[in-house]
Amino acid sequence: MGIYWIINLILLGIEFLLLLFIVMIVGRTYSKTGARAMSGLVIFASLFLVQSLVSLVVYLHLAFSFGADLALLLMGINIIGLAGFSILYHSIRQ
């Protein structure tokens, strides 16, 4: 397993934690307000949370079969996703 795969796994771990915080914040808001839009957002964020966890497992398997070329491509995707979830987190945290 190369350094790029390790960085990918770290990025996915950060994404997972960020999504966990998003689900907690939105879930808390939903329980306080009961707003229908919040229930949809809880489900939406939870699906991304599951996707992030599955990606961690898949990346672990890919790391032992593929090299740095694939890791770099996936790292680009991870950085874009992490940026999007960071923006979402900062917008709902307030």
C-alpha positions, 0 to 999 in steps of 0.5 A: 500500500503506497502513500497515495492510498494512505492519504486516500484512506485518511481523506475518507476517514475525515469525510466520514467524521464530517458526515457523521457530524452533519447527520448529528446536527441535522438530526438534532434540528429535525428532532427540535423542529420536526421539519419535513425537509430536515427528515429528507436531509437526515436520510440524504446525509445518512446515505452519504455516510454509508457510501463513505464507509463502503468506500473505505472498505473498497479502497482498502481492497484496491490498495493492494491490487492497484498502484499510484495511478488509480490512487491519484485519480480517486484522491481528486474525487475525494478532495472534491467530495470533501470540499462539498461536504465541508461547505455543507457542514459550515452552512448548517452548523450556524 
